[in-house]
């Protein structure tokens, strides 16, 4: 098998921050997607595709943070433009990367094999905002305050719990530490 993995934002790399902050929606991949994330994918595209074409093995894709958004767009682009199907997509601390149309079209094809892991108070999965016409894709897997995968609680419970804890956790820095990949591991 092939594991295609995209890294998250590196704090000292200006180009990563530039990608993160280019939040305009741009038409691509059966909808509109985050311009910066899409450009970051395009910048590595020519080094990815030949390897995948040459080694026609089962493909699994993953990423953290910025890398999670790029991984999602890569799965869609590989399918639509190259006819390459990912067996699964696993993301950690993924920001929203497209509009409702993109998400709907993505989920029609990939929902059953897309797993988006969200840590308790991680702030990155909350951006870009839904009010900016962004939405999530795939199946959300939520780690609760104890670090356990919570499979039984409803989204309303998650919302109320997060709302209750948001003020204290923001001031203690928990929203930032919960985003670190080491805390997902």
SELO-898595 format. One line per field, with one value per residue: residue number from 0; residue in three letters; chain; x, y, z of N, C-alpha, C in turn. Coordinates in nm, 4 decimals, padded with zeros to 6 digits, always signed. Each point is the difference from the previous one (the first is absolute). Layout:
% residues N
num [NUM_...]
residu [ALA_...]
chaine [A_...]
n_xx [X_...]
n_yy [Y_...]
n_zz [Z_...]
ca_xx [X_...]
ca_yy [Y_...]
ca_zz [Z_...]
c_xx [X_...]
c_yy [Y_...]
c_zz [Z_...]
***
This chain:
% residues 185
num [0_1_2_3_4_5_6_7_8_9_10_11_12_13_14_15_16_17_18_19_20_21_22_23_24_25_26_27_28_29_30_31_32_33_34_35_36_37_38_39_40_41_42_43_44_45_46_47_48_49_50_51_52_53_54_55_56_57_58_59_60_61_62_63_64_65_66_67_68_69_70_71_72_73_74_75_76_77_78_79_80_81_82_83_84_85_86_87_88_89_90_91_92_93_94_95_96_97_98_99_100_101_102_103_104_105_106_107_108_109_110_111_112_113_114_115_116_117_118_119_120_121_122_123_124_125_126_127_128_129_130_131_132_133_134_135_136_137_138_139_140_141_142_143_144_145_146_147_148_149_150_151_152_153_154_155_156_157_158_159_160_161_162_163_164_165_166_167_168_169_170_171_172_173_174_175_176_177_178_179_180_181_182_183_184]
residu [UNK_UNK_UNK_UNK_UNK_UNK_UNK_UNK_UNK_UNK_UNK_UNK_UNK_UNK_UNK_UNK_UNK_UNK_UNK_UNK_UNK_UNK_UNK_UNK_UNK_UNK_UNK_UNK_UNK_UNK_UNK_UNK_UNK_UNK_UNK_UNK_UNK_UNK_UNK_UNK_UNK_UNK_UNK_UNK_UNK_UNK_UNK_UNK_UNK_UNK_UNK_UNK_UNK_UNK_UNK_UNK_UNK_UNK_UNK_UNK_UNK_UNK_UNK_UNK_UNK_UNK_UNK_UNK_UNK_UNK_UNK_UNK_UNK_UNK_UNK_UNK_UNK_UNK_UNK_UNK_UNK_UNK_UNK_UNK_UNK_UNK_UNK_UNK_UNK_UNK_UNK_UNK_UNK_UNK_UNK_UNK_UNK_UNK_UNK_UNK_UNK_UNK_UNK_UNK_UNK_UNK_UNK_UNK_UNK_UNK_UNK_UNK_UNK_UNK_UNK_UNK_UNK_UNK_UNK_UNK_UNK_UNK_UNK_UNK_UNK_UNK_UNK_UNK_UNK_UNK_UNK_UNK_UNK_UNK_UNK_UNK_UNK_UNK_UNK_UNK_UNK_UNK_UNK_UNK_UNK_UNK_UNK_UNK_UNK_UNK_UNK_UNK_UNK_UNK_UNK_UNK_UNK_UNK_UNK_UNK_UNK_UNK_UNK_UNK_UNK_UNK_UNK_UNK_UNK_UNK_UNK_UNK_UNK_UNK_UNK_UNK_UNK_UNK_UNK_UNK_UNK_UNK_UNK_UNK_UNK]
chaine [A_A_A_A_A_A_A_A_A_A_A_A_A_A_A_A_A_A_A_A_A_A_A_A_A_A_A_A_A_A_A_A_A_A_A_A_A_A_A_A_A_A_A_A_A_A_A_A_A_A_A_A_A_A_A_A_A_A_A_A_A_A_A_A_A_A_A_A_A_A_A_A_A_A_A_A_A_A_A_A_A_A_A_A_A_A_A_A_A_A_A_A_A_A_A_A_A_A_A_A_A_A_A_A_A_A_A_A_A_A_A_A_A_A_A_A_A_A_A_A_A_A_A_A_A_A_A_A_A_A_A_A_A_A_A_A_A_A_A_A_A_A_A_A_A_A_A_A_A_A_A_A_A_A_A_A_A_A_A_A_A_A_A_A_A_A_A_A_A_A_A_A_A_A_A_A_A_A_A_A_A_A_A_A_A]
n_xx [+00.0840_-00.0589_+00.0774_-00.0933_+00.1008_-00.0826_+00.1082_-00.0075_-00.0570_+00.1131_-00.0005_+00.1173_-00.0961_+00.0447_+00.0461_+00.0205_+00.0444_+00.0722_+00.0274_+00.0261_+00.0596_+00.0259_-00.0958_+00.0314_-00.1274_+00.0540_-00.0575_-00.0295_+00.0248_-00.0845_+00.0489_+00.0081_+00.1317_+00.0599_+00.0179_+00.0356_-00.0967_-00.0822_+00.0481_-00.0097_-00.1178_-00.0337_+00.0567_-00.0671_-00.1004_+00.0883_+00.0256_-00.1300_-00.0582_+00.1216_+00.0220_-00.1159_+00.0264_+00.1251_-00.0396_-00.0683_+00.0240_-00.0646_-00.0767_+00.0731_-00.0830_+00.0934_-00.0320_+00.0782_-00.1047_+00.0915_+00.0785_-00.0880_+00.0005_+00.1328_+00.0048_-00.0949_+00.0613_+00.1086_-00.0745_-00.0600_+00.1134_+00.0545_-00.1134_-00.0200_+00.1281_+00.0238_-00.1227_+00.0704_-00.0371_-00.0189_+00.0642_+00.0699_-00.0668_+00.1103_-00.0767_+00.0895_-00.0941_-00.0910_+00.0488_-00.1057_-00.0257_-00.1319_-00.0757_-00.1262_+00.0120_+00.1208_-00.0412_-00.1113_+00.0690_+00.0842_-00.0963_-00.0577_+00.1245_+00.0409_-00.1246_-00.0233_+00.0923_-00.0725_+00.1086_-00.0718_+00.1204_-00.0789_+00.1029_-00.0347_+00.1009_+00.0396_+00.0626_+00.1009_-00.0642_+00.0077_+00.1104_-00.0090_-00.0594_-00.1036_+00.0061_+00.1188_-00.1042_+00.0703_+00.0242_-00.0211_+00.0906_-00.0522_+00.0436_-00.0614_+00.1223_-00.0701_+00.1150_-00.0563_-00.0420_-00.0418_-00.0150_-00.1227_-00.0003_-00.0772_-00.0604_-00.0359_+00.0737_-00.1042_-00.0189_-00.1254_+00.0267_+00.0639_-00.1008_-00.0920_+00.0646_+00.0192_-00.1260_-00.0345_+00.0851_-00.0612_-00.0656_-00.0110_-00.0332_-00.0703_-00.0300_-00.0191_-00.0374_-00.1047_-00.0603_+00.1153_+00.0111_-00.1309_+00.0582_+00.0918_+00.0731_+00.0926_-00.0923_+00.0075_+00.1317]
n_yy [-00.1189_+00.1106_+00.0656_+00.0829_+00.0662_+00.0927_+00.0738_+00.0365_+00.1119_+00.0408_+00.0319_-00.0504_-00.0653_+00.1125_-00.0833_-00.0747_+00.1063_+00.0255_-00.1302_-00.0009_+00.1143_-00.0710_+00.0589_+00.0716_-00.0167_-00.1063_+00.0142_-00.1192_-00.1141_+00.0357_+00.1202_+00.0579_+00.0230_-00.0180_+00.1241_+00.0352_-00.0772_+00.0473_+00.1209_-00.0288_-00.0539_+00.1008_+00.0622_-00.1043_+00.0380_+00.0692_+00.0089_+00.0139_+00.0558_+00.0332_+00.0229_+00.0618_+00.0600_+00.0193_+00.0279_-00.0734_+00.0493_-00.0688_+00.1075_+00.0416_+00.0953_+00.0815_+00.0748_+00.0957_+00.0671_+00.0876_-00.0969_+00.0107_+00.1321_+00.0024_-00.0877_+00.0725_+00.1120_-00.0609_-00.0513_+00.1188_+00.0666_-00.0902_+00.0009_+00.1312_+00.0249_-00.0925_-00.0066_+00.0612_-00.1152_+00.0857_-00.0928_+00.1030_+00.0924_+00.0235_+00.0950_+00.0890_+00.0595_-00.0491_+00.1079_+00.0774_-00.0715_+00.0023_+00.0368_+00.0304_+00.0595_+00.0485_+00.0355_+00.0445_+00.0541_+00.0495_+00.0320_+00.0368_+00.0330_+00.0839_+00.0320_-00.1151_+00.0715_+00.1008_+00.0094_+00.0937_-00.0131_+00.0301_+00.0672_-00.0338_+00.0787_-00.0837_+00.1146_-00.0658_-00.1087_+00.1090_-00.0064_+00.0742_+00.1076_-00.0622_+00.1126_-00.0573_-00.0805_-00.0321_-00.1265_-00.0906_-00.0937_-00.1143_-00.1080_+00.0767_-00.0139_+00.0094_+00.0594_-00.0586_+00.0690_-00.1245_+00.0391_-00.0370_-00.0936_+00.1049_-00.1150_+00.0317_+00.1073_+00.0798_+00.0587_-00.0066_-00.1214_-00.0335_+00.0576_-00.0504_-00.1149_+00.0148_+00.0403_-00.0949_-00.0753_+00.0644_+00.0668_-00.0991_-00.0842_+00.1042_+00.0343_-00.1296_+00.0282_-00.0606_+00.1060_+00.0503_-00.0406_+00.0097_+00.0978_-00.0059_-00.0477_+00.0359_+00.0958_-00.0097_-00.0123]
n_zz [+00.0000_-00.0363_+00.0869_-00.0402_+00.0550_+00.0482_+00.0171_+00.1269_+00.0362_-00.0554_+00.1302_-00.0331_-00.0654_-00.0518_-00.0917_+00.1100_+00.0656_-00.1081_-00.0084_+00.1296_-00.0297_-00.1077_+00.0710_-00.1056_-00.0311_-00.0569_-00.1189_+00.0481_-00.0605_-00.0924_+00.0088_+00.1183_-00.0099_+00.1151_-00.0431_+00.1212_+00.0490_-00.0939_+00.0162_+00.1294_-00.0298_-00.0762_+00.1019_+00.0474_-00.0764_-00.0688_+00.1278_+00.0147_-00.1018_-00.0454_+00.1271_+00.0091_-00.1141_+00.0381_+00.1204_-00.0784_+00.1200_+00.0941_-00.0089_+00.1023_+00.0428_+00.0510_+00.1046_+00.0467_+00.0482_-00.0403_+00.0452_+00.0979_-00.0095_-00.0135_+00.0987_+00.0550_-00.0318_+00.0480_+00.0967_+00.0070_-00.0029_+00.0796_+00.0648_+00.0031_+00.0243_+00.0913_+00.0485_+00.0943_+00.0526_+00.0992_+00.0679_+00.0487_+00.0689_+00.0700_+00.0562_+00.0431_+00.0751_-00.0814_-00.0618_-00.0085_-00.1096_+00.0136_-00.1016_+00.0189_-00.1179_+00.0292_+00.1226_-00.0563_-00.0994_+00.0885_+00.0862_-00.1142_-00.0229_+00.0953_+00.0309_-00.0603_-00.0633_+00.0522_+00.0781_+00.0585_+00.0556_+00.1042_+00.0487_+00.1205_+00.0258_-00.0927_-00.0178_-00.0551_+00.0478_+00.0733_-00.0751_-00.1094_+00.0382_+00.0535_+00.0719_-00.0263_+00.0224_+00.1068_-00.0341_+00.0952_-00.0206_-00.0401_+00.0627_+00.0886_+00.0464_+00.1127_+00.0384_+00.1076_+00.1051_+00.0173_-00.1268_+00.0376_-00.0935_-00.0235_+00.0041_+00.1229_+00.0227_+00.0103_-00.1158_+00.0473_+00.0467_-00.1141_-00.0639_+00.0822_-00.0079_-00.1301_-00.0099_+00.0845_-00.0711_-00.0985_+00.0929_+00.0863_-00.0976_-00.0474_+00.1259_+00.0047_-00.1222_+00.0574_-00.0561_+00.0402_+00.1248_-00.0006_-00.0668_+00.0910_-00.1009_+00.0887_+00.0073_-00.1323_-00.0026]
ca_xx [-00.0840_+00.0674_-00.0543_+00.0281_-00.0189_+00.0288_+00.0306_-00.0708_+00.0709_+00.1215_-00.0082_+00.1056_-00.0061_-00.0903_-00.0854_-00.1102_-00.0944_-00.0627_-00.1021_-00.1083_-00.0741_-00.0653_-00.1288_-00.0998_-00.0455_+00.0304_-00.0657_+00.0834_-00.0394_-00.1458_-00.0455_+00.0998_+00.0916_+00.0912_+00.1017_+00.1349_+00.0187_+00.0046_+00.1297_+00.1025_-00.0082_+00.0514_+00.1458_+00.0651_-00.0740_+00.0837_+00.0882_-00.0839_-00.0719_+00.0806_+00.0260_-00.1239_-00.0250_+00.1016_-00.0215_-00.1456_-00.0296_-00.1061_+00.0419_-00.0584_+00.0420_-00.0156_+00.0631_-00.0324_-00.0151_+00.0107_+00.0169_-00.1295_-00.0773_+00.0622_-00.0291_-00.1387_-00.0050_+00.0750_-00.0872_-00.0981_+00.0690_+00.0467_-00.1172_-00.0611_+00.0900_+00.0934_-00.0666_+00.0654_-00.0929_+00.0585_-00.0701_-00.0443_+00.0535_-00.0020_+00.0567_+00.0117_-00.0013_-00.0200_-00.0874_-00.0940_+00.0778_-00.0832_-00.1372_-00.1029_-00.0064_+00.1169_-00.0167_-00.1044_+00.0528_+00.1058_-00.0602_-00.0699_+00.0976_+00.1026_-00.0462_+00.0185_+00.1418_+00.0637_-00.0105_+00.0563_+00.0154_-00.0010_+00.0344_-00.0901_-00.0115_+00.0772_-00.0677_+00.0201_-00.1157_-00.1090_+00.0290_-00.0731_-00.1336_-00.1158_-00.0568_+00.0775_-00.0492_+00.0793_-00.0609_+00.0847_-00.0290_+00.0327_-00.0513_+00.0737_+00.0332_+00.0272_+00.0654_-00.0561_+00.0931_+00.0870_+00.0846_-00.0606_-00.0842_-00.1387_-00.0838_-00.1415_-00.0667_-00.0527_+00.0660_-00.0498_+00.0779_+00.1341_-00.0097_-00.0211_+00.1207_+00.1047_-00.0387_+00.0220_+00.1434_+00.0762_+00.0611_+00.1142_+00.1044_+00.0657_+00.0975_+00.1057_+00.0766_-00.0383_-00.0428_+00.1197_+00.0691_-00.0831_+00.0226_+00.1296_-00.0148_+00.0355_-00.1187_-00.0850_+00.0601]
ca_yy [+00.1189_+00.1295_+00.0952_+00.1377_+00.0781_+00.1425_+00.0588_+00.1213_+00.1272_+00.0152_+00.1396_+00.0875_+00.0029_+00.1055_-00.0519_-00.0716_+00.0989_+00.0620_-00.0954_-00.0015_+00.1258_+00.0294_-00.0653_+00.0183_-00.1228_-00.0031_-00.1142_-00.1177_-00.1295_-00.0092_+00.0933_+00.1043_-00.0434_+00.0970_+00.0318_-00.0284_-00.1453_-00.0548_+00.0387_-00.0823_-00.1308_+00.0145_+00.0160_-00.1316_-00.0947_-00.0666_-00.0991_-00.1064_-00.0782_-00.1042_-00.1103_-00.0767_-00.0687_-00.1049_-00.1023_-00.0112_-00.0739_+00.0658_+00.1309_+00.0537_+00.1398_+00.0565_+00.1290_+00.0738_+00.1440_+00.0390_-00.1243_-00.0694_+00.0661_-00.0349_-00.1421_-00.0092_+00.0487_-00.0956_-00.1163_+00.0414_+00.0275_-00.1288_-00.0707_+00.0697_+00.0289_-00.1089_-00.1290_-00.0735_-00.0062_-00.0243_-00.0989_+00.0683_+00.1306_+00.0211_+00.1311_+00.0373_+00.1450_+00.0548_+00.1151_-00.0152_+00.0293_+00.0284_+00.0445_-00.1041_-00.0770_-00.0888_-00.1005_-00.0938_-00.0844_-00.0818_-00.1017_-00.0997_-00.0986_-00.0395_+00.0032_-00.1264_-00.0279_+00.1231_+00.0111_+00.1285_-00.0035_+00.1319_-00.0040_+00.0719_+00.1461_+00.0453_+00.1127_-00.0004_-00.0509_+00.0981_+00.1023_+00.1250_-00.0029_-00.0354_+00.1248_+00.0330_-00.0990_-00.1221_-00.1109_-00.1177_-00.1232_-00.1268_-00.0428_+00.0588_-00.0846_+00.1011_-00.0382_+00.0816_+00.0649_-00.1035_-00.0545_-00.1225_+00.0150_+00.0072_-00.0442_-00.0090_+00.1260_+00.0728_+00.1255_+00.1017_-00.0153_+00.0523_+00.1454_+00.0583_-00.0236_+00.0899_+00.1355_+00.0122_-00.0002_+00.0822_+00.1175_-00.0370_-00.0646_+00.0982_+00.0733_-00.0897_-00.0466_-00.1362_-00.0066_-00.0123_-00.1263_-00.1088_-00.0123_-00.0629_-00.1388_-00.0899_-00.0208_-00.0924_-00.1334]
ca_zz [+00.0000_+00.0047_+00.0961_-00.0394_+00.1219_-00.0122_+00.1306_+00.0380_-00.0053_+00.0805_+00.0437_-00.0532_-00.1465_-00.0462_-00.1076_+00.0650_+00.0536_-00.1165_-00.0458_+00.0991_+00.0045_-00.1293_+00.0255_-00.1060_-00.0658_-00.1419_-00.0649_-00.0266_+00.0559_+00.0178_+00.1019_+00.0255_+00.1051_+00.0597_-00.1000_+00.0499_+00.0111_-00.1351_-00.0577_+00.0655_-00.0648_-00.1366_+00.0059_+00.0158_-00.0837_-00.1008_+00.0628_+00.0551_-00.1004_-00.0669_+00.0926_+00.0138_-00.1276_-00.0153_+00.1028_+00.0127_+00.1226_+00.0781_+00.0501_+00.1227_+00.0079_+00.1334_+00.0214_+00.1222_-00.0118_-00.1412_-00.0747_-00.0057_-00.1055_-00.1281_-00.0227_-00.0451_-00.1372_-00.0822_-00.0251_-00.1012_-00.1265_-00.0536_-00.0521_-00.1135_-00.1116_-00.0301_+00.0132_+00.1089_+00.1129_+00.1321_+00.0821_+00.1208_+00.0340_+00.1445_+00.0280_+00.1406_+00.0169_-00.1344_-00.0216_-00.1125_-00.1217_-00.1167_+00.0244_+00.0143_-00.1245_+00.0000_+00.1055_-00.0411_-00.1077_+00.0582_+00.0858_-00.0825_-00.0467_+00.0964_+00.1402_+00.0720_+00.0252_+00.0472_+00.1454_+00.0422_+00.1453_+00.0614_+00.1412_+00.0899_-00.0136_-00.1159_-00.0646_-00.1450_-00.0742_+00.0023_-00.1001_-00.0112_+00.0588_-00.0823_-00.0515_-00.1200_-00.0974_+00.0066_+00.0730_+00.0147_-00.0739_+00.0649_+00.1299_+00.1115_+00.1155_+00.1015_+00.1254_+00.1079_+00.0932_+00.0579_-00.1057_-00.0529_-00.1180_+00.0452_-00.1118_+00.0376_+00.0265_-00.1144_-00.0328_+00.0930_+00.1228_-00.0287_-00.0122_+00.1326_+00.0801_-00.0496_+00.0346_+00.1441_+00.0292_-00.0936_+00.0599_+00.0830_-00.0782_-00.0850_+00.0779_+00.0474_-00.1151_-00.0347_-00.1398_-00.0823_+00.0266_-00.0514_-00.1442_-00.0274_-00.0434_+00.1102_+00.0824_-00.0736_+00.0127]
c_xx [+00.0875_-00.0718_+00.0467_-00.0353_+00.0426_+00.0199_-00.0821_+00.0869_+00.1222_+00.0103_+00.1039_+00.0005_-00.1077_-00.0986_-00.1197_-00.1054_-00.0738_-00.1112_-00.1204_-00.0908_-00.0665_-00.1373_-00.1065_-00.0365_+00.0265_-00.0673_+00.0996_-00.0694_-00.1489_-00.0534_+00.0975_+00.0824_+00.0884_+00.1172_+00.1414_+00.0294_+00.0141_+00.1329_+00.1138_+00.0015_+00.0609_+00.1531_+00.0747_-00.0585_+00.0888_+00.0991_-00.0790_-00.0527_+00.0868_+00.0287_-00.1231_-00.0332_+00.0939_-00.0261_-00.1486_-00.0369_-00.1158_+00.0540_-00.0782_+00.0567_-00.0281_+00.0656_-00.0468_-00.0080_-00.0030_+00.0110_-00.1284_-00.0879_+00.0559_-00.0286_-00.1410_-00.0125_+00.0729_-00.0855_-00.1012_+00.0662_+00.0508_-00.1150_-00.0503_+00.0924_+00.0894_-00.0653_+00.0623_-00.0892_+00.0754_-00.0859_-00.0558_+00.0697_-00.0187_+00.0679_-00.0073_+00.0072_-00.0198_-00.0859_-00.0984_+00.0739_-00.0855_-00.1395_-00.0962_-00.0097_+00.1177_-00.0201_-00.1048_+00.0480_+00.1093_-00.0607_-00.0781_+00.0942_+00.0826_-00.0454_+00.0347_+00.1463_+00.0786_-00.0270_+00.0795_+00.0031_+00.0155_+00.0255_-00.0830_-00.0140_+00.0801_-00.0783_+00.0077_-00.1177_-00.1186_+00.0201_+00.0222_-00.1451_-00.1083_-00.0635_+00.0745_-00.0310_+00.0863_-00.0755_+00.0955_-00.0448_+00.0247_-00.0665_+00.0858_+00.0155_+00.0564_+00.0667_-00.0499_+00.1096_+00.0987_+00.0937_-00.0528_-00.0843_-00.1450_-00.0918_-00.1496_-00.0706_-00.0395_+00.0800_-00.0459_+00.0774_+00.1404_-00.0019_-00.0127_+00.1216_+00.1104_-00.0310_+00.0301_+00.1477_+00.0791_+00.0699_+00.1234_+00.1133_+00.0737_+00.1108_+00.1113_+00.0851_-00.0369_-00.0410_+00.1188_+00.0697_-00.0803_+00.0181_+00.1303_-00.0192_+00.0339_-00.1208_-00.1064_+00.0533_-00.0293]
c_yy [+00.1239_+00.0856_+00.1384_+00.0880_+00.1447_+00.0581_+00.1255_+00.1234_-00.0035_+00.1479_+00.0938_+00.0084_+00.0986_-00.0523_-00.0766_+00.0967_+00.0708_-00.0906_+00.0002_+00.1225_+00.0396_-00.0671_+00.0205_-00.1356_+00.0114_-00.1212_-00.1116_-00.1225_-00.0092_+00.0853_+00.1151_-00.0446_+00.1161_+00.0227_-00.0384_-00.1487_-00.0628_+00.0333_-00.0800_-00.1407_+00.0060_+00.0071_-00.1325_-00.1061_-00.0791_-00.0991_-00.1195_-00.0941_-00.1054_-00.1210_-00.0886_-00.0755_-00.1194_-00.1182_-00.0136_-00.0949_+00.0685_+00.1268_+00.0391_+00.1405_+00.0533_+00.1374_+00.0623_+00.1485_+00.0416_-00.1246_-00.0800_+00.0597_-00.0357_-00.1461_-00.0189_+00.0439_-00.0954_-00.1211_+00.0335_+00.0180_-00.1293_-00.0767_+00.0633_+00.0125_-00.1169_-00.1373_-00.0886_+00.0083_-00.0299_-00.1008_+00.0641_+00.1321_+00.0194_+00.1332_+00.0313_+00.1522_+00.0731_+00.1252_-00.0310_+00.0398_+00.0273_+00.0432_-00.1186_-00.0875_-00.0979_-00.1135_-00.1042_-00.0957_-00.0935_-00.1159_-00.1056_-00.1134_-00.0582_-00.0126_-00.1270_-00.0314_+00.1248_+00.0167_+00.1215_+00.0033_+00.1414_-00.0166_+00.1027_+00.1503_+00.0554_+00.1077_-00.0074_-00.0602_+00.0968_+00.1108_-00.0643_-00.0177_-00.0438_+00.1250_+00.0499_-00.1007_-00.1253_-00.1067_-00.1191_-00.1146_-00.1198_-00.0235_+00.0588_-00.1023_+00.0936_-00.0599_+00.0935_+00.0545_-00.0989_-00.0607_-00.1291_+00.0309_-00.0118_-00.0349_+00.0044_+00.1337_+00.0721_+00.1275_+00.1107_-00.0060_+00.0565_+00.1522_+00.0642_-00.0180_+00.0960_+00.1445_+00.0278_+00.0155_+00.1029_+00.1182_-00.0366_-00.0601_+00.0989_+00.0706_-00.0881_-00.0531_-00.1393_-00.0121_-00.0135_-00.1329_-00.1193_-00.0186_-00.0731_-00.1467_-00.0970_-00.0269_-00.0816_-00.1415_-00.0577]
c_zz [+00.0000_+00.1033_-00.0422_+00.1189_-00.0228_+00.1395_+00.0246_-00.0133_+00.0902_+00.0351_-00.0612_-00.1519_-00.0449_-00.1032_+00.0581_+00.0511_-00.1127_-00.0541_+00.0933_-00.0118_-00.1311_-00.0016_-00.1069_-00.0591_-00.1495_-00.0647_-00.0323_+00.0574_+00.0329_+00.1138_+00.0092_+00.1193_+00.0446_-00.0953_+00.0458_+00.0101_-00.1387_-00.0680_+00.0627_-00.0606_-00.1394_+00.0018_+00.0153_-00.0938_-00.0951_+00.0596_+00.0553_-00.1086_-00.0695_+00.0894_+00.0134_-00.1280_-00.0172_+00.0934_+00.0264_+00.1146_+00.0712_+00.0672_+00.1247_+00.0161_+00.1398_+00.0058_+00.1302_-00.0337_-00.1479_-00.0867_-00.0127_-00.1088_-00.1369_-00.0338_-00.0542_-00.1457_-00.0942_-00.0342_-00.1095_-00.1361_-00.0635_-00.0641_-00.1306_-00.1204_-00.0408_+00.0045_+00.1068_+00.1234_+00.1298_+00.0754_+00.1262_+00.0176_+00.1500_+00.0290_+00.1485_+00.0094_-00.1313_-00.0001_-00.1125_-00.1281_-00.1231_+00.0396_+00.0070_-00.1246_-00.0093_+00.1002_-00.0385_-00.1078_+00.0506_+00.0793_-00.0780_-00.0399_+00.1146_+00.1454_+00.0782_+00.0307_+00.0400_+00.1487_+00.0457_+00.1531_+00.0551_+00.1490_+00.0762_-00.0255_-00.1176_-00.0750_-00.1529_-00.0770_-00.0047_-00.1033_-00.1360_+00.0451_-00.0974_-00.0603_-00.1237_-00.1118_-00.0084_+00.0779_+00.0008_-00.0900_+00.0908_+00.1339_+00.1110_+00.1120_+00.1064_+00.1234_+00.1096_+00.0917_+00.0612_-00.1034_-00.0594_-00.1228_+00.0445_-00.1159_+00.0311_+00.0154_-00.1276_-00.0248_+00.0950_+00.1313_-00.0195_-00.0022_+00.1381_+00.0896_-00.0425_+00.0368_+00.1469_+00.0332_-00.0791_+00.0658_+00.0817_-00.0831_-00.0896_+00.0767_+00.0547_-00.1150_-00.0459_-00.1461_-00.0936_+00.0239_-00.0517_-00.1507_-00.0334_-00.0330_+00.1127_+00.0909_-00.0709_+00.0132_+00.1368]
***
